[in-house]
C-alpha cells in the first residue's frame, strides 16, 4: 500500500472514495464499516475528502454518521507515521468528516495489537473533529482449519457488540 512507485494505493482509495461519495451525493445517512488494513485505506480517504483540494470543496462538509473499525491497525506507531495528515498540524492532521467512531478490537488480534484508538486520536476530540471515539474489546470466536482466528472479519461481524452498535445506529436514523 505504501510503495512510492505503485498505483495500488491510489486504486484502493479510489474504490472506497467512489462508494463513499456516491452515498454522500445521495444524501444518505452513512455507517462506514472497515476491517483490518482497509481501515488505513478508509482513514486516508476520509482525510482526502476533508483536506485534499481536489475533493474537499465538494465533500469537506459531508459527514459519516458512524465509522466502525474492526481489527484496525491504526493504533500502531508505524501506521500513524504513514497515514494521510501525519505530517500536518492542527485540524489538518485528522479527518473532519466523522461524527462518531467506534473501534472494535479482538483479544489476540495481531493486526490490531494496539487495541485502543481513543487515546491515539484524542486530539480529534479536543479539536471538535469527532463527537466520540469509543474502543471495545471482544473475543473473536472464529475458527479456521481448527485453529482460532481472532482477526476473522466474519467473527467480528457476527459478534454481539458489533450487532449492538449497528442496531443502535439503525434505531437513530
Residue pairs with C-beta under 8 A, 6 or more apart in sequence:
1 8
1 9
1 12
1 37
1 40
1 41
2 9
2 82
3 9
9 41
9 44
12 41
13 41
13 44
13 45
13 48
16 38
16 41
16 42
16 45
17 45
17 48
17 49
17 55
20 30
20 32
20 45
20 49
20 64
21 49
21 55
21 58
21 59
23 30
24 30
24 59
24 62
29 65
29 173
30 63
30 64
30 65
30 66
31 64
31 65
31 66
31 67
31 68
31 166
31 169
32 42
32 64
32 66
32 67
32 68
33 68
33 70
34 41
34 42
34 67
34 68
34 69
34 70
34 72
35 69
35 70
35 71
35 72
35 153
35 156
36 70
36 71
36 72
36 73
36 111
36 151
36 153
37 73
37 111
39 69
39 70
39 71
39 72
39 73
39 74
40 72
40 73
40 74
40 79
40 83
42 67
42 69
43 74
43 83
43 84
43 95
44 83
44 84
46 64
46 67
46 95
46 97
46 98
47 83
47 84
47 85
47 94
47 95
48 54
48 55
48 84
49 55
49 56
49 59
49 60
49 62
49 95
49 97
50 56
50 60
50 94
50 95
50 96
50 97
51 60
51 84
51 85
51 88
51 92
51 95
51 96
59 97
60 96
60 97
61 97
62 97
63 97
63 98
63 99
64 97
64 98
64 99
65 99
65 100
65 169
65 172
65 173
66 99
66 100
66 101
66 102
66 165
66 169
67 98
67 100
67 101
67 102
68 102
68 103
68 104
68 162
68 165
68 166
69 101
69 102
69 103
69 104
69 117
70 104
70 153
70 156
70 157
70 162
71 104
71 105
71 106
71 109
71 111
71 112
71 140
71 151
71 153
71 156
72 103
72 105
72 111
72 112
72 117
73 79
73 111
73 112
73 113
73 114
74 80
74 83
74 103
74 117
74 120
74 121
75 112
75 113
75 114
75 115
75 116
75 117
75 120
76 113
76 114
77 114
80 86
80 120
85 92
85 93
85 94
85 95
86 93
90 127
91 127
91 129
93 123
94 121
94 123
94 124
94 127
94 129
94 130
95 124
95 129
96 129
98 129
98 130
99 130
99 131
100 130
100 131
100 132
100 133
100 134
101 117
101 121
101 124
101 130
101 132
101 133
101 134
102 133
102 134
102 136
102 165
103 116
103 117
103 118
103 133
103 134
103 135
103 136
104 135
104 136
104 138
104 156
104 159
104 161
104 162
104 165
105 112
105 115
105 116
105 135
105 136
105 137
105 138
106 112
106 137
106 138
106 139
106 140
106 150
106 151
106 155
106 156
107 137
107 138
107 139
107 140
107 150
108 148
108 150
109 115
109 140
109 150
109 151
110 150
110 151
111 151
112 151
114 120
115 135
115 137
116 135
117 133
117 135
118 125
118 133
118 134
118 135
121 130
121 133
122 133
124 130
124 133
125 132
125 133
136 161
136 165
138 156
138 159
138 161
139 150
140 149
140 150
140 151
140 152
140 155
140 156
140 159
141 155
141 159
142 148
142 149
142 150
142 152
142 154
142 155
143 149
144 152
149 155
156 162
